Amino acid sequence: MFTKSRRHPAPMAISGEMALGGATIDTRPMPYSELPAAPAADPVQASRGRTIRAIVCASSGNLVEWFDFYAYSFTALYFASAFFPKGDATSQLLNTAAIFALGFFMRPLGSWLFGRIADKRGRRTSMMVSVLMMCFGSLMVACLPTYSSIGLWAPALLLVARLIQGLSVGGEYGTSATYMSEIAVAGKRGFYASFQYVTLIGGQLLAVLLLAVLQQFLSLDEMKAWGWRIPFVVGAAAAVVALYLRSALVETTTEASRADKSAGTLRGILQHPRALLTVLGYTAGGSLIFYTYTTYMQKYLVNSAHMDTKTVTNVMTAVLFCFMLIQPLFGWLSDRIGRRSSMICFGIVGTLSTVPLMTAIGHAGSPLMAFVLVLLALVGASFYTSISGLVKAEMFPPQIRALAVGLSYAIGNASFGGTAEYVALWFKSSGSEASFFWYVTILAAVALVASWSMPDPRQHGYMRDPA
């Protein structure tokens, strides 16, 4: 059941006790389940309206978080030499990619910290703190002096900023995925939960769009000197707006679930070993494929397909826009065919198509061909991305759900998604770029095995819709 945010006047907004005429009156807000029933004009419409408002408010912070996180990856081509002046272009990108990967390794810690807060204190509190932390990390990157000004302190402070952002994003995924799954209307959870990846991709898309605008108005020298800082300033400012919107969210946890002795504990998660291993299995393949065709693809098209930076930015902008639009479609499809069937489709497509698609993209003769091939790869990935959060949330009970979803995702994502660029560039620098394609294929096969072996959430999940 839902309890109102303290920003809303009803039920009672004052928490605590007060004395009146010698008697002590409890003024703490009552959960909806204990309030007297009030007449409702149309409960179905009310539920749908509440869901849409909650999805919008929660998604705003999700969008800002991922915009800030991806701004680093997309602007790395411009600021790599400012923080790592020695070596060739590939070496500089390796250094920035390594810091990007280290940000991912903070995700398990962030997912533990914010997942524990979400399960014990509420989803709303956790989501507000995480977006504030991302704001601080982005401002830090925007204001950092370069290597020429402070020497080795420049890359060291850049690393600190990325670790802060990684901590924030680690907490964001599990909590927002859990919240959006819990707030969704029964029978349409796949559709509504898909908007998590709409905003995740939207964050990437806005980062690419802003980069494209900057490229149109700033010269290459201006972009390298100071233009790359603009996306981080924009992201920090947007976080303030997201904080305001999230402050109006209703809470989806109950006092009973928050008070459970296993709430937000690792001990509680370990009581569900099969679910944990299953999520780790398909997250490994899903994250690797997602980051291969999004963040790394920007560099792959430049370094391997030999396209210029502006052309690649335009191609990836169009690809990401189409990818974002199809997420609700695949979420809706999962409501019809089941989450397990969707995940199996993802595993099959990823296993069979990675090597031929990556090979073809590397030899794409035109921007149009690159667009078609990358989009085709991401259509297959949409079987996973559209329900990524929901299929995890359905496997865990509410008292450990945010922590379990976030931590299992963060471990698999940090190990394979966050290292995608670094591993790909390492294979390229060692003269065996095609080996990376097989590496992705193997992880896609792992995801297929995990998906095939997982119980069907419609019969065995913790969020089964009423018959």
Protein Blocks (a to p, Z undefined) as FASTA:
>chain_A
ZZddfkbmbdcfbgcdddeehiacdfbdcdfklpccdddfblmlmmmmmmmmmmmmmmmm
mmmmmmmmmmmmmmmmmmmmmmmmgccfklmmmmmmmmmmmmmmmmmmmmmmmmmmmmmn
ojklmmmmmmmmmmmmmmmmmmpccfklnommlmmmmmmmmmmmmmmmmmmmmmmmmmmm
mmpcghilmmmmmmmmmmmmmmmmmmmmmmmmmmmmpcfklmmmmmmmmmmmmmmmmmmm
mmmmmmmpccfbdfklmmpmkgopaklmmmmmmlmmmmmmmmmmmmmmmmmmmmmmmmmm
mmmnopafklmmmmmmmmmmmmmmmmmmmmmmmmmnopklmmmmmmmmmmmmmmmmmmmm
mmocbfklmmmmmmmmmmmmmmmmmmmmmmmmmmpcfklmmmmmmmmmmmmmmmmmmmmm
mmmmmmmmnopamlmmmmmmmmmmmmmmmmmmpccfklmmckbccZZ
